[in-house]
Structure formats: C-alpha cells, structure tokens
Amino acid sequence: MSQALRQLPAIDRWLRSDFASDLCAEFGRNEVAVVMRSHLDRIRANAVLGVDPPVGLEDAAYFALLRADLVKRRCDGFRRVINATGIVIHTNLGRAPLADEAIEAVNRIAGSYSNLELGLQTGKRSSRYQHVEALLTRLSGAEAAVVVNNCAAAVLLALNTFCRDGEVVISRSELIEIGGSFRMPDVIARSGARMVEVGTTNRTHVSDFSDALSNETRALLSSHPSNYRISGFTAKPGLKVLAELARENQLLLMHDLGSGALVDLEVADLSAEPTVRACVAAGADVVMCSGDKLLGGPQAGLILGRAELIARIKQNPMLRAMRIDKLSLAALNATLRLYLPPNDPLARIPVLRMICEDKASIERRSRRALQRLIAIPGLEACLQDDVSFAGGGSLPMSGIPSTVIQLHHETFDAAELAHRLRSGEPPIISRIANDRCHLSLRTVLERDTEDLIGAVGRALE
C-alpha cells in the first residue's frame, strides 16, 4: 500500500503534462486540479482497502475519465429533466412547463428592452400590472387584480393589508401546511394579524364563525385544502354562506384558492376543483391563487377582487418586495391569452393537456415507446395500468386512470435503474413501485419521447 501511495504523482507535476495542458485549456487549471484532487483522495482511500486504481494516471484512459467528470461537474446544477413520474404539476421538477407561446414571449422580452412600466401613449411611467390585469378580470369576473411573485406572497400581502393588528377568523380544518413548510398559522402571524381558530378538525359551522366575531375582527379567511381531503363525518360552510356573514358584519371574506384553475376540468371527470370565477361569483372579496399550478403558467401569485380592495393592496409598501419580474410577467400574459377564444386552453396549455389526455391515448404512445425499449439489451419492459395525479396540491386524492411502462433489468434492481436514469443526459425522473421502475408518458412531452428512449439506452450501456 505504501509503495502504491508513493507512486501517485504530485498534482502540480501532473498538471504540466501534455494530457493536463489540453484539459486546462478547456476547463481551467483550478477546476482540473479540484477534480483530480478528488480522484486522488478516492484512490488513497481505496488503497487502504487494498483496491487498485482502475486505470493509471498517466494513461489515455484516465484522460477520458477525468474529462468525463469535468463535463459532468459543469452539467450538475440547474438542468432540464424528463418527468416520467406521472405527476403533472411536480413541485420538485418546476411545476408547470410553459406553453410554446409563453416561451416565445419570454425570449422576446428577455433579449431586449420592453415597456414594462412605460405608457407608450403618454410617454410616462405606468404600472407593470396593467399588462395582465385586464386579462385576469375578464377571465375571472373580478373587478381588479394584481400579481406578485407567488401565492404565499399573495396571502401574506393581502393579510398584511387588511388584517394587520386585527383578528382573522379561520376554521381549524383549514390550517394547512403545504410543501416547503408553508404553514397558514405562521403566515398569518407574519402578516401582523392575530389568528382566531373556530370549529373542530372535521366539522365547522357558520355559527362558529359568527360566535367568534369581535370588534377586533377584520376578515374571515377560507383556505382551500390543496393537498388533502377530510372525509366522513365532516361539515363546513360554503363560500356563499361565509360571504353573507362577512357582509352582514361589514367584514371581508378572503379566500386562498391555491391551484388557480380558470377552466372547469369536468371533461377529465375532475370537476371537484373550484375555479377562480366560481369563487369570485360566490362572494369572496379577495381571492388568491398560484400561476404555475392548474393555470399552467409561470410562478406567480394572483390577487383578484373588488377594485377598492386591490387599490389598497397596490398601496402597500410590501408589494415592491414581492412584485413579479418582467420574464414571469411576459409568460403569464401569454398564458392568459391562451384562455381567450378561439383558443382551446385544454389543448394549448401543457398542464391541462396532460391532465385531460385520455387513457387510450397514453396507452398508444406508451406502446410505441415500448417497442423500442424492449430492444435494449438486458431490459425487460411491459405496459401496466396505473394512476396519475395532478400534483402541486391540485386535485388531491383524484387519481387519473393511466398506463405506465414497467421496466426490469437483468442486472440492476429498481433503485439502481432509477439512479442510472437520473444520472443520464437528459436525466429521467422515474417512479418505483412494487420493486419495478415505472415510466409514465403522461408527463413526458411529445418532443421529449425520442430523448427519453435514447437516454434509457445510454443509461444501460
């Protein structure tokens, strides 16, 4: 072992070799040194265990290995992946993929100056929110709207505007926590409001709300249970009933809708998700929702409601800290336009298209891919009935009948196979169930199918 360790070259001397000079010219001396140092550390650790290095450090094979690790190191980070999980709005994978029109809009705005806050008719400063407000009011039925960087910011900003130093009443069954530790009680506290819980975990009545009202009450808050359902012996008042109670007591009804659906998904038998328009029509004074869930656009927080209330929100100094940026605004504008006639948003917006694609179509696409996958040496594959989900806190517990490609390899178990798929280019994110690796084409964009098949083959070489 001692002799093997003594034979390892000094990094400085190795970096002066012909092999190293080419790599240093391509990647930079410091980066090559960092990666080679990690290799030497691994070789020393293996030497203690009596394991010889796979190649000599002076060999051409090591040059190829070192370059491959340098390339991989450059690629690691923010990358495009193929979502084969069957979860459409996958928060860990960036939620909603944008429509082509939204991508084109971002490219146009990103590469030049824009009239973000300039009135072209007046030549004077204007509001960035004007680029989407008219679209949002037309699509939702609300009098006015403003957008911020995400839905959590929308809830925080609205509560701070109307309930700071006062009380906000909310049902115990709606004290939600969603991914990333967004907890409604914490958001209410940060807004400067005081939370008043009413009812029980499973049953809350309008009388619970009315009994809790005081001179300090500023608003009633209803929160859509984005990622869970309470079933069985349950009860809670609807938005219309709460709206009547709020009006009778000159209070506000605020509704955190979450998913931001602008169309009814009854075509996919998923009509349980309330739409923004339905919440506004029910009497909610302020409705808050996301732009990158069922709406199918970029990350954004939408606040819609009565004109005088939205005007007050626009005067809140916190708005500047939460404002939407120009690229997200461009993508949101283009996405909202796809909801206008004669467009069909269920066909034009990727998230809605994936959710609404019928099982027979998924099976046809999966069968075509299967014929090519089974030609890969060592790989067995078959079709399996399965269930997809909208994800992202949308349509919880509502499974979408689907078909997946089930993979089994003669050498690798499901975990190793999934790891190899994640480590490829492009990375494929699969799902493991019943000791098998599953690929769902429901969430694979048509243009990515060829890349998926090629990446599976390369991962198993």
JOWOVEN-V702596 format. One line per field, one symbol per residue. psi: psi as a letter, one per 20 degrees, with the letter a starting at -180 (. if undefined). A space follows every 10 residues. Layout:
BEGIN
psi->???
END
This chain:
BEGIN
psi->ggghhhipqq ggghiirggh hghhhhiqgg ggggghhhgh gggghhhhjj pqqhqqijqh hhgggghghg ghhhhpboqp rpokhiogmo gijjcpqqqh hhghgggghh jarrlglpoh ghjrqaphih iighgghhhh jqhrqqqahr hghggggggh gijpjaqppq qhikmqprqj kopghhgggh ijrppoqqaa hipprhhggh hiqaiiphqp ppppngkrpp rcnrqqqrhg ghggggghjl rqoponhehk piqpkhhjkl jipqrgghhg hijphppprq ikdihjbrpq ppoqbqghgh hhhhiphihh ijqqrhghgg hgghghhiiq qjqohhhhog ghgghiprhh gggghhhghg hhhiippipq qrqpqaprqg akjqlqjnqo paprppqpqh gprhghghgh ghiaoqppoa ppplkqpppo ihjoqgiigg hgghhgghhj .
END
